[in-house]
Amino acid sequence: MGRGPPRPGGPWARVLLAASVLGSCLQPAPAQSTRPPGTIVLSPPSPAVGGGVSLAPRDPPQNLLTCAWYRSATADEPGRILTYYPSEPSAPNIGPAHTGRETGGPGCALHIAGVTLSDTGNYSLLMEAPGNRVLAAVLLRVWEMLPRPTVTPNQTLVPENRTFSLTCNSSPSADTRLWLRDGEPLGPSRRLVLSPDNRTLTVLNVTRGDAGAYQCEVGNAVSSKRSEPSPVTVTYGPDSARIDPPGPILLPLGSPLTLTCVADSVPAPSYRWALNGTDTGQTGSSFTLTLTTSAQQGTYECQAHNSGTNLTAWASVAVRVPGPDPPPPDANLGLSAGAIVGIVIGSLAGVALAGVAAYFLYSRCQIEPPQAKAAPVLVYENLPPTACAGGAAPPRSPPDPGPTYETLQPRQPDVYEELK
Ligand SMILES: *[C@@H]1O[C@H](CO)[C@@H](O)[C@H](O)[C@H]1NC(C)=O
């Protein structure tokens, strides 16, 4: 190579040259290398940005005189980094493509320190030995230590049966992208659709099991990084509700009572409690009360509403205070057992009807205090014609304008005397 640097002269070089010529005569050339002559070994094979790398010919010719490294696929002077003389290792000839980070070494190796992404490219090495010129080339790829990727969800609250997608934002030098949910790699599924580069994950026909923390993991030859978990919530329900304890509940006056409404939904439902169709103003999942009056008996209903799905479920339970008197004419007591199981529009209608009925009856019976009915002893009473003793007062009875003849009351001597 005519443009190369001057070869060192001197007696030692001549001796070496003579010896190498002799050696090459003794050794048959084909046996010298069973591999392609231009094999260059990178060490480490995948250098990372900021690190160092060595490029060395695997089977250099014997008795090398010069090794010239080029930052290109061809051995042209503008791309020459340095020329190394094995006989004079401390005095390499620096070329125009030298950056200050390259040094030559034994075995014709080239060391590059502090590699950058721009060091990626073709490198070639021209080795000269007496009667032998070998050109070797290699592609050096410098790898970036990947930054941590991020996941961007297109939505985080996803209703059942809908679709959502996640995008993995990562360095373009990531070679692989994988998706994980709750730390586990996502298995193949027909509902999971990946873009060709795995950058976007789309989940179709979302089920409750699709909820979880999604991560993407990017990798290349030198690094592997996982994103922070990106939570996805699947909203659903409530499909049904129930009240604990189930009814009918029979409790003496003075007893505390806690009713708990149980409804499965995401996000958690809000609750309303009604007694006999009238909103109680209670909004917790539990409703605690103390039964102090028999007016507190009836049908307790909870309404569980999910503002995310706009679905509502109902449950009801019958609560009664035991006593010798017949239960208040509350048609719901029979119905509510069924209502607990079913939850339903039907029960709603029942509650509404019962409310109307209860209102009607109570308004008619207001003059009769409940204590009168609760008296344990048989009592003979003066009964005005409009009294609703049987719960079926004839509404047609006109008010009696004349003086009323009342029957004698054994326990009211005063009345008896007056009549006399
Ligand atoms: C894309 O993801 C699939 C499934 O996880 C995986 O088998 C494949 O290697 C990934 N491809 C790339 C380029 O990361």
PDBQT file of the ligand as one rigid body, heavy atoms in Angstrom, charges set to zero:
ROOT
HETATM    1  C1  LIG A 501     -43.876  -9.256  20.617  1.00  0.00    +0.000 C 
HETATM    2  O1  LIG A 501     -44.615  -9.924  21.632  1.00  0.00    +0.000 OA
HETATM    3  C2  LIG A 501     -44.686 -11.318  21.460  1.00  0.00    +0.000 C 
HETATM    4  C3  LIG A 501     -45.624 -11.858  22.492  1.00  0.00    +0.000 C 
HETATM    5  O2  LIG A 501     -45.295 -11.416  23.773  1.00  0.00    +0.000 OA
HETATM    6  C4  LIG A 501     -43.297 -11.903  21.548  1.00  0.00    +0.000 C 
HETATM    7  O3  LIG A 501     -43.344 -13.292  21.360  1.00  0.00    +0.000 OA
HETATM    8  C5  LIG A 501     -42.419 -11.272  20.494  1.00  0.00    +0.000 C 
HETATM    9  O4  LIG A 501     -41.098 -11.706  20.655  1.00  0.00    +0.000 OA
HETATM   10  C6  LIG A 501     -42.455  -9.756  20.650  1.00  0.00    +0.000 C 
HETATM   11  N1  LIG A 501     -41.725  -9.140  19.552  1.00  0.00    +0.000 N 
HETATM   12  C7  LIG A 501     -40.896  -8.143  19.755  1.00  0.00    +0.000 C 
HETATM   13  C8  LIG A 501     -40.253  -7.569  18.543  1.00  0.00    +0.000 C 
HETATM   14  O5  LIG A 501     -40.642  -7.718  20.856  1.00  0.00    +0.000 OA
ENDROOT
TORSDOF 0
